């Protein structure tokens, strides 16, 4: 295991919350050696798949006026960013097939529920 110092490529590549915030999308130097543009497109498709999965989970609370439109959008954005960043932090490549796997569905559902609780607390 390598000890991380305050600077250098190890601190910048991981985006572990140190230093400057990581840029949106894939890391600057893709670990898989593939082209950055195609990898960005795969991350975007995966992010969209997460949003499409999470929308029906939030539709009920939104229609019952438990959360506002801004809260709805915020939960979707936070959920998608958190899932994508966890994949990137682990060094996993973006899924070629953007379908959400069964084990990921349960985790994403739990994450949406937690963000929903926070949104309700902030608004109420």
MODELLER restraints for C-alpha pairs under 7 A, 6 or more apart:
rsr = mdl.restraints
at = mdl.atoms
rsr.add(forms.Gaussian(group=physical.xy_distance, feature=features.Distance(at['CA:4:A'], at['CA:10:A']), mean=6.82, stdev=0.5))
rsr.add(forms.Gaussian(group=physical.xy_distance, feature=features.Distance(at['CA:4:A'], at['CA:11:A']), mean=6.83, stdev=0.5))
rsr.add(forms.Gaussian(group=physical.xy_distance, feature=features.Distance(at['CA:11:A'], at['CA:18:A']), mean=6.93, stdev=0.5))
rsr.add(forms.Gaussian(group=physical.xy_distance, feature=features.Distance(at['CA:13:A'], at['CA:27:A']), mean=6.54, stdev=0.5))
rsr.add(forms.Gaussian(group=physical.xy_distance, feature=features.Distance(at['CA:14:A'], at['CA:89:A']), mean=5.97, stdev=0.5))
rsr.add(forms.Gaussian(group=physical.xy_distance, feature=features.Distance(at['CA:15:A'], at['CA:22:A']), mean=5.52, stdev=0.5))
rsr.add(forms.Gaussian(group=physical.xy_distance, feature=features.Distance(at['CA:25:A'], at['CA:40:A']), mean=5.92, stdev=0.5))
rsr.add(forms.Gaussian(group=physical.xy_distance, feature=features.Distance(at['CA:25:A'], at['CA:43:A']), mean=6.77, stdev=0.5))
rsr.add(forms.Gaussian(group=physical.xy_distance, feature=features.Distance(at['CA:26:A'], at['CA:39:A']), mean=6.96, stdev=0.5))
rsr.add(forms.Gaussian(group=physical.xy_distance, feature=features.Distance(at['CA:26:A'], at['CA:40:A']), mean=5.84, stdev=0.5))
rsr.add(forms.Gaussian(group=physical.xy_distance, feature=features.Distance(at['CA:30:A'], at['CA:36:A']), mean=6.51, stdev=0.5))
rsr.add(forms.Gaussian(group=physical.xy_distance, feature=features.Distance(at['CA:39:A'], at['CA:94:A']), mean=6.90, stdev=0.5))
rsr.add(forms.Gaussian(group=physical.xy_distance, feature=features.Distance(at['CA:42:A'], at['CA:94:A']), mean=5.86, stdev=0.5))
rsr.add(forms.Gaussian(group=physical.xy_distance, feature=features.Distance(at['CA:42:A'], at['CA:95:A']), mean=6.97, stdev=0.5))
rsr.add(forms.Gaussian(group=physical.xy_distance, feature=features.Distance(at['CA:42:A'], at['CA:96:A']), mean=6.61, stdev=0.5))
rsr.add(forms.Gaussian(group=physical.xy_distance, feature=features.Distance(at['CA:43:A'], at['CA:94:A']), mean=5.57, stdev=0.5))
rsr.add(forms.Gaussian(group=physical.xy_distance, feature=features.Distance(at['CA:45:A'], at['CA:98:A']), mean=6.26, stdev=0.5))
rsr.add(forms.Gaussian(group=physical.xy_distance, feature=features.Distance(at['CA:46:A'], at['CA:95:A']), mean=6.95, stdev=0.5))
rsr.add(forms.Gaussian(group=physical.xy_distance, feature=features.Distance(at['CA:46:A'], at['CA:98:A']), mean=4.83, stdev=0.5))
rsr.add(forms.Gaussian(group=physical.xy_distance, feature=features.Distance(at['CA:47:A'], at['CA:80:A']), mean=5.50, stdev=0.5))
rsr.add(forms.Gaussian(group=physical.xy_distance, feature=features.Distance(at['CA:47:A'], at['CA:84:A']), mean=6.74, stdev=0.5))
rsr.add(forms.Gaussian(group=physical.xy_distance, feature=features.Distance(at['CA:49:A'], at['CA:98:A']), mean=6.00, stdev=0.5))
rsr.add(forms.Gaussian(group=physical.xy_distance, feature=features.Distance(at['CA:49:A'], at['CA:99:A']), mean=6.64, stdev=0.5))
rsr.add(forms.Gaussian(group=physical.xy_distance, feature=features.Distance(at['CA:50:A'], at['CA:80:A']), mean=5.77, stdev=0.5))
rsr.add(forms.Gaussian(group=physical.xy_distance, feature=features.Distance(at['CA:51:A'], at['CA:76:A']), mean=5.86, stdev=0.5))
rsr.add(forms.Gaussian(group=physical.xy_distance, feature=features.Distance(at['CA:51:A'], at['CA:80:A']), mean=6.24, stdev=0.5))
rsr.add(forms.Gaussian(group=physical.xy_distance, feature=features.Distance(at['CA:54:A'], at['CA:76:A']), mean=6.68, stdev=0.5))
rsr.add(forms.Gaussian(group=physical.xy_distance, feature=features.Distance(at['CA:58:A'], at['CA:72:A']), mean=6.77, stdev=0.5))
rsr.add(forms.Gaussian(group=physical.xy_distance, feature=features.Distance(at['CA:61:A'], at['CA:67:A']), mean=6.26, stdev=0.5))
rsr.add(forms.Gaussian(group=physical.xy_distance, feature=features.Distance(at['CA:62:A'], at['CA:68:A']), mean=6.50, stdev=0.5))
rsr.add(forms.Gaussian(group=physical.xy_distance, feature=features.Distance(at['CA:62:A'], at['CA:72:A']), mean=6.88, stdev=0.5))
rsr.add(forms.Gaussian(group=physical.xy_distance, feature=features.Distance(at['CA:66:A'], at['CA:120:A']), mean=6.60, stdev=0.5))
rsr.add(forms.Gaussian(group=physical.xy_distance, feature=features.Distance(at['CA:67:A'], at['CA:119:A']), mean=6.78, stdev=0.5))
rsr.add(forms.Gaussian(group=physical.xy_distance, feature=features.Distance(at['CA:67:A'], at['CA:120:A']), mean=5.99, stdev=0.5))
rsr.add(forms.Gaussian(group=physical.xy_distance, feature=features.Distance(at['CA:71:A'], at['CA:119:A']), mean=5.77, stdev=0.5))
rsr.add(forms.Gaussian(group=physical.xy_distance, feature=features.Distance(at['CA:75:A'], at['CA:112:A']), mean=6.79, stdev=0.5))
rsr.add(forms.Gaussian(group=physical.xy_distance, feature=features.Distance(at['CA:75:A'], at['CA:115:A']), mean=5.79, stdev=0.5))
rsr.add(forms.Gaussian(group=physical.xy_distance, feature=features.Distance(at['CA:75:A'], at['CA:116:A']), mean=6.58, stdev=0.5))
rsr.add(forms.Gaussian(group=physical.xy_distance, feature=features.Distance(at['CA:79:A'], at['CA:111:A']), mean=6.76, stdev=0.5))
rsr.add(forms.Gaussian(group=physical.xy_distance, feature=features.Distance(at['CA:79:A'], at['CA:112:A']), mean=6.37, stdev=0.5))
